[in-house]
Amino acid sequence: MPHIDLKNDSAVVIIGSGAGGGTLAHELTRRGIKVVLLEAGKRQSLETFSQVPGEAFQQLTWLDPRTQSGSWGVARDFPTLPAWHCKTVGGTTVHWTASTPRLQSWELRPKTTYGSIAGTSLIDWPIPYEELEAYYEIAERRLGVTRRNGVPGLPASNNFKVMYAGAKKLGYQQVHTGHLAINSRAFDGRGYCIQQGFCVQGCKMGAKWSTLYTEIPRAEATGNLDLRIECTATRIEHGADASANAVIYRDSRGQEQRQKARLICVAGNAIETARLLLLSNSSKFPHGLANSSGQVGRNYCHHITGFVWGFFAKPVFSWRGATIAGIVEDEAINRPSRGFVGGYRMELVTLDLPTFPLVGLPYGWGRDFASIIDNYRNMSGMFINGEDLPRADNCITLSATVKDAFGLPVAHVHVDDHANDQAMRKHAQGQMTKMFEAIDARRIVVGPVPPATHNMCTARMSADPRDGVTNARGQTHHIKNLFISDGSALSTPGAANPTLTIVALALRQAEFISQQMKAHNI
Amino acid sequence: MDQTISPSRRDLLKNGTGVLTGLVIAGSPLALIARGSVWAVDLTALTSSEGAALMAMARTICPHDNLDDAAYALVVQAVDRDSSKDPRNHRLIKEGVASLGASFATSSENDRVARLKKVESSEFFQQTRLKTIQVLYASSLAYAYFGYEGEAFSKGGYLLRGFNDLRWLPEVPPEDSGPMPIG
């Protein structure tokens, strides 16, 4: 691995090694560009992934403190954990369940499609679908997505048989084992899915795509990557000309370091990306870097989510098999007669013990609570993934009270549900309940909204610089050599799990960055 | 079996402040794996009576009648371990247990529920509820009791061990499913 000197100002510095940062690092290094990749977490491997759920959670999760407020259920039910994402090499691609639907064409034009809706800060994307489509195709080939390009789907599990039967009784047509970045057959030097059901703990087969064992080792093999683990970026500095020129970070020993840079890409997951920009305030930029619009941290989206559990007379053994290998896509449409705009997907899910009673059930204790868990073997699960509407006041700010281990204010997350969000969630819970009822569930339990696993839009792309933080390439509107390279840059969330879109945008951004560097525009 | 359960009582009281003991229920999952007919858990911060009250509390929060006491004793052991590490936490638990009133461990379930409802909003209750769920449902005793098979990588996954063995619903047609990856 090359060592790029701290004073070397010719390299690209990428902050975060997940879907966005890890993909970008590979794409730039294979084009001959030197990259310093800062990752706050440790490096695990297929061998070191813990298969004890509680241990795996500790091993992979971003557990630094955060505070939160707002009317959404997470602030009440999970006050210390607004979001569940990773702090490890590979980022959240280590624990993701690998569902990779595309955004649909109309979802990139939500303001045009839905019209103006009071209490939202909706915008259209600055990219037409036709332009994104080409990168979706590359991303799907790269990730080996099932049911695309001739790659077979995963075989139906017990849990999916339940979903399928219920969905068909309701007349749904688009029901299958899903588009997944999980190998249904050996591919790209990685093995096939053996239906462990431990996707969230890190796939010990490597059947699930993760930058940890695909993009990052390939970037390392180019000889152009300097990966620094347990290095937490705390500030981005700029020069007199207002271009970004260095990243301040704490290394694995807690020592402060300053890495000079030609170009900086932030990919720390939407909460930390916004926090880092806000922490990087200066006399020239008193409200934080790239924040002349005041939009950094705003418009935070997290998808409409929630569990519905059905309990049957006979066993399901829902834990046997790939966690999310099943989907109903018929409701991923915009039909305002349902009482809301935007669409949602219904995705197969289950949770291990003890995570099921910790995260999957509404707060409770006593006989009724325990009686649900008594029927764990006979349980089937579904999850909503729907489009939430951006609100200016749903935002990431710096906590006024709580500081991290380095004495810096932690992120404060504020989320109020919009009426549209509530109507969509209610509709989805109703449809899932009907699906379970149609196949004679004995009991149906509607679970809580869990900590957000999809964190998006806090530094969004916008055609008008006043509406967002970056242009259509993820380049910040006012600082030419500062880029956003993760889910923060999504203009809106649509109803698609975000990783495929993040990868597609990173592929597209890498082309742009390398062209701009070659042309000496940056 | 969980390392934390030792059927041997030999060294238990060496450094301990209390001890919880019980009999292994014949025919229970524990009986299959225990080396003897008695289990014991030693306590280093809490007294035996505090331990008994906490065990009754765990059983009231998550009542599964046929689940061995030993599974609930693991919760008490975890609470005791936390107490021995942190004086503030130790005080919280001691005062919390005292707030449950006398003879909590031996009172009826209805009475225990009523007493817990009175303290439900306290930090003591909230913390103990969370600990109970985290520890109780993570134990191999609970896995066996609920039929949860857990980690599967070491056994080759569930691909050939029942991931698709459900027969009480129709099979999914091939176009919406996918082929087995092997022979």
Interface residues (C-beta under 8 A of the other chain):
Chain A: Q51 V52 P53 G54 T146 P152 G153 L154 P155 A156 S157 N158 F160 K161 V162 Y164 A165 V175 H176 T177 S184 R185 A186 Y192 C193 I194 Q195 Q196 G197 F198 K204 M205 K314 P315 V316 F317 W319 R320 G321 D352 L353 P354 F356 P357 L358 W365 G366 R367 F369 A370 I373 D374 Y376 R377 I439
Chain B: T60 I61 C62 P63 H64 V113 L116 R129 L130 I133 Q134 V135 L136 Y137 A138 A142 Y143 F146 G147 Y148 E149 G150 E151 A152 F153 S154 G156 G157 Y158 L159 R161 G162 F163 N164 D165 L166 W168 L169 P170 E171 V172 E175 D176 S177 G178 P179 M180 P181 I182
